[in-house]
Amino acid sequence: MVSQATKSTLTVWCNNLGAGAIAAIVSLPVCVASGLLAFAPLGPGYAVAGATAGLCGAIVSCCVSALFATSSFIVTTSRVSEALLLASLTTVLLAIPAVASDRDLIIVAMFLCVLLAGLWQIIFGLAGVAKIIKFTPHPVLVGFLNGVAVLVALSQLKPYFQIDPTTSHLALLEQPLMFVLLIGNAALMLGFPALQDGSPLHGRLPRCRRL
């Protein structure tokens, strides 16, 4: 017979493994996409390096947060806003003739920027500066996040369209099947809560938060 303490321990382990699997499913695509977005200005040849950097960031950040985080209900993952900042930094460095030809130096500068940002966050956390966020007006945060969403949406839609350089008009829709898949995924994400409410499995599926 299995003791009650053993059953309780197994239940805790199963719950933790399930939570970890769900967190991985949610965070890994975001981390890979953030890495690709940060390395996008360097060209398609650095797509593998961007995806690898995103995966390494997911592994390291989750391990560090598991050891030092004060809350067990927070999933640590990459953020698209920081990836956009790194992409902007890369674009600026590529515009400087002295370093534009040395792509390895630009990558080192990107990782050094991430390292310094992490050190500053640690210093701010130890100093209690994070409490200032409580006094930030909600419209400011909403405006910032909406701006990031618009930039991400434009960056994702741009590859599917081609502008005629002679007329500056939209001339051709490239890769229409991928564009349809993109619109379908967006529609599924927006409409899933409504489909979930009308599903026969209503009450059995995990609840999806409305944004």
N, C-alpha and C positions, 0 to 999 in steps of 0.2 A: 504494500500500500504506500502511496505517495503522501507524504505529510502535507499539512496545510501550508507550512512555510515554503516547501518546495514548489507547490502549486502557485503560491503568490509570487515567488521569484520568477517562475516560468512565465507567468502572466505579464509581469513587468518587462521581462526581456522581449516577449512577443510584441508588446505595445511599443517599446523603444525601437525595435527593428522595423515595425510598420511605419512609425513616425519618421524614422530615418530614410526609409525607402520613398515615402511621399515627398519629403523635403528634397531628396536627390532628384526625383522626377521633376519637381517644380524649379529647382535652382540650376541644374546643369544646363538646360537649354538657354537660360538667361545668361549664364556665365560664358558659354561658348559664343553667343550672339554679341555680348559685350566685348569679348576679345576680338572678334571679327570687325566690329565697329571701330575699335581703337586702332587697329592695324590697317583699316581700309585705305587711308591716304597713301600708304606705301605701295599699293598695287595688289593685283590678284596673286602675285608670287609669294606674298606674305600671309595668305589666308591660313595656311597650316600653322604658322607660327602664332597667329592671333588666336586660333582655336585652342592650341596647346597652352598658351598663356592663360586663356579663360579657364580651362580645366585645372591647371595648377593653382590658379587663384581660388577656385572653388574648394579644392582639397585643403589648401593651407588655411584659408579663412575659416572653414568649418572646424578644423582641428584646433585652431587657436581659440575660437569662440567657445568650443566645447570645454576647454580647459579654464578659461578666464571669464566667460560671460556670467553676468549676475542673474540672468533669467533663462529658464529652460524652454520658454515659449516663443523665443525669437529665432527665426531662421536667417542665418547670415549668408548673403549672396552678393554677387556683383550688382552694381547699379548702372543703368544706362546713362544717367546724367554724368557720372564720372568717366564713363567710356567716351562720351561726347567731348569732355574736357581734354582727354588724352588725344583724341582725334584732332581737336583744334590745335593742340600743342604740336602734333606731328605736322600738320599743315603749315604752321608758322615756321617750323624748322626746315621744311622742304623749300620754303621761299627764300631761305638764306643761302646764298651761293657757297659760302665757306663750308657748310655742313650738308648741303643737299645731296652731294655725291656719295657721302659716307652713310649708308643706311644703317650699318651696325652701330655707329655712334648715336644715331637718332633713337634706336631701340634702347640703348643704354640710358639715354636721357629720359626716355619714357619710364623705364623701371626705376630710375633714381627719383623721378617725380612722385611715383607711387609710394616709394619708401619714405620720402620726406613727408608726404601727406599722412601716411600712417603714423609716423613719429609725432607729428603735430596733433593728430587726433588723440594719441595716448597722453600727451602733455595737457591738452584741453580737458580730457576726461579726469585726469588726476587733479587738475586745478578747479574742477567744477564749473567750467565755462559752458558745458552743455545745458545748464539750467536756463541759459539765456533764451533757448529756443521756446520756452514757455511764454515768453513775452513777444514772440514774433506774431504779427497779425496773420490770421488764417488766410485772408485773400492774397497775401504775399506768397505763402507756400503754394496755394492753389495756382496762382499765376505762374510761378516757377515750374511746377510740375506740368502744367498745360503747355508751357513753352517747350519743355523737353519732349513732350508727346508729339507736338507738331513737328519738331526737328526730326524725330525718329521716323514719323510717318512720311515726311518728305524724302528722307534718305532711302526709305524702303521702296517708295513709288518711283523715284527718279530712274532707276535702271530699266524700267519697263517702257519708258517713253523716249522718243527721239525727236529733237527739235531740228527743223530744217534751217540750216545756217543762212540761206538766202532770204527766206521770208520770216524767220523767227516764229513760225507757227508749228503746232504739233503735226508731225508728218506721218509717223508710223508708231504703232504699238508693237514693241518687241516682246517675244516670249509670251504670247497670249494665254497659253495653258497655265503657266506659272502664275500669271496675274489673276486668272480665274481661281486658282487654288488659294492665292493670298486673300482674295475677297471672300471666298468660302470659309476660310479659317476665321477671319474677322467676324463674319456673320454668325458662325457657330459660337464663338466666344460671347458675343453680345446676346444671342438668342437662347443660349443654353439654360439660363434660369427659367425662362418661360416654358421651354420644352420639358424641363425637369418637373415643373409644377403640374403639367398635364400628362405626365407619364404614368403608366400603371404601376411603376416601381416607386412612385412618390412615397417618401418616408423611409425608403431603404437606401437610396443614393445619398452620398455625402452632400451636405448643403453647399451651395455655391453663393458666395457673397456678391451682392449687387454693388456695382461701382457707382 
